[in-house]
């Protein structure tokens, strides 16, 4: 499983030195981890993901161009048509530049149960799903949902597993990896459980987590 560290803000280069697969930057102003400024130069191996909540296509495209984003993570009520149009507009714009096509991650929030039938209209218009914990905020609620729900996941599209994951979930992750529903789990997404304060990541804990994750 790959590793995504989200809510990047205050110590980006220190986290990048751990060489995670993805770094997430939140472009939703109400977030405590809202990102402003410029993303520093990162190794090509680290993909930059912009996190948005019901933003306009124009706003998303502007952030893609400004920051050279590799993917966008849509945390709001974005429709299948929005995802399709975003991908088409961006790919048309980048084709002439020879840039790689944008990856779209559509987020769905889960509490105790979930109707996976709602994914069907998104199958052809996004590249990944992300399953997060349903709470007061679009993300970063700090606790996990019941992963047993994923027994009912019938798609073959790879997904990110998110929601309150920290070092305390290591054994839970090990058990999850033994189950059939983990087959399409592309990456583990971590955030608030690895912070000293919002946007400031605990490097030692992240290093420990990554080492354990890579051993599995």
N, C-alpha and C positions, 0 to 999 in steps of 0.2 A: 504494500500500500504506500502511496505517495503521501507527502506531508504538505499541508497548506497552513500558513500562519496568517491570520487575518487581523484587521484592526491595526495595521502598521502605522506608526507615526513618529515616535520620539527616538528610537534607537534602531533605525532601519538597517544600517550597515552592519551593526553587531549581529543582528538576526540573520542577515544575508550571509555572513561569514560561516554560519552553520550549514549553508547550502540546502535549504528546503526546496521543494519543487515549485511551490507557489507562494507568493506574498500578496495579501489582499489589502487594498486601500479603499476606505469607505468615503464615498462622496455624497453622503446624506447628512445634511447640516445638523439635524437634531442629535446625531450620535456624539457620544463623548470622545469618540475616536475619529471624528471628521477630519479628513486630510486636506490641508492647504499647503501651498508651496510647490516645490519641485521634487520629484522622486530622484534620488541620487543614482548614478550609474550602477547597474547591477550586472552580475554575470549572466551570460546568455542562457545558461541552464535554468535560471529562475524566471518563471513566468509571472508577469504582473497582471493582477486581476482587479478591476474596478468594481466596487459594490455600489449599486444604485437601488433606490426605492421610488418607484413610480415617477422617474425622471422622464423628460421629453427625449425623443430621439436626437434632437439637435444638441441637447446638453450632453448626452452620452457620447455622441460622435466627437464633440469638442474635447472631452476628457480623453478619449481614445487617441486623438491626434496630439494633444498636448503632452501626454505622458507615455505614449507608445505602448498602450495597453495590449496585452495578448488575449485577454478574455474579459467579459463582463458578467457579473453575477447579479441577477435580477431578483430582488427581495420583496417586491411589491405585488400588485395585481396585474402585472403585465400580461397582455393577451397573447395567444399564439400569433395573431396578425402583427402585433408589435415586434415580437421576436423575429418573425420572418422579414419584416420591413427593415429592421435594424441590421440584420445580417446582409440583406441585399444592398442597402445604402452603403454600408461600410465596405463590402467586398467590391462594389463598383468603384469606390473611391481609391481603394488600395491596389487594385489590379494593375493600374498603370505604373505603380511604384514597385511592383514585384514583391510587395509585402505579404506575409502569410495572412490567410483569412482569419477573421475574428472567431473566437470560440464563445458560445453563449451557454451560461449555466443558469438554469431556472430553478429557483428555490421554492420548496414547499414545506410548510410548517406542520409538525406532527405533535399530538399530545398522547392520548391513550389509544386512539385508533385512527385509520386513514383510509379513504376510498381511492385506491390507486387508479381507478378508472378516469380520474381527472387528468392524468398524465397523457392520455391518448392523443388529444389535439396538439400536444407539444412534441410528439415523437419525431416529426419531420423538421422541426424548426429550431431545435436547440441541440447542443452537443453533449451536455451533461445535465443531470439533476443534482440538486443539493437538498438533503433532508436535514432540517433544523428543528429545534424545540419550539413549539407554539407557546408564546408568552405575551407579555405586555408590549414588548418591542419587536421590530421585524427580525432582530437577531441579537446575539450577545446577552441572552437572558440568564446564562450561567448555570443551567442544569440540563441534564440529558432527558431525552424521551425514551420510551420503551422500544428498544431495538427489535424486540420480538415481532413488532408490527411488520417489519421488513420481510417476514416469512411470506407475506402476500404480494411481494414485489414480482411482477411477471414480465417486466420489460428486460431487454438485454442492454439497455443504454447504461453506460458507466455512471456512477454517482459519487458525490462527496458526502461523507458522514460528519455531521456537525452537531453542535449543541452541548455546551457545558463539559467538554471532554478535557480531562486533566490527567495528572499522574495517577490519581486514584482509580482511573478507569483502565489501567494497563491490563489487569486480569480480565476485565470485562471484554476488552478488545481481543485478547488471546482466545477467549471462548467464542467470541463472535466470528473470528477468522476460521474456526472449525465448522461453522454452519453453512449450509448451501446458500443462504441469502447474502453472504459476504462475497460471493463470486464476482459480482459486478461493482463492488466497492472500490472505486478508483483511488480515493484519497481520504485521509483523516484531516478534518479542518479544526484547528484550535484557535482560541482567542483569549477570553477573559480569565480562564483558569491558569494562564501563564503570564500574568501581569503583576507588576509591582504597583502600578496605577494605570488608569485607562491610557492605552497607547504606548506604555513603557513595558517591554517584555522582559521576563526573567530568563536571562540567557542560560544560566546553569540548569534550570528546570527543562527548558526547551531542548538543550543538548542531551540531557538524560532521556527525555521522551523519545527523541529521534533515534538514539542509539538502540533503545528497546524496540521501537517500531521496526527498525531495519533488521533486527535479529529474527523477527518472526517470518 
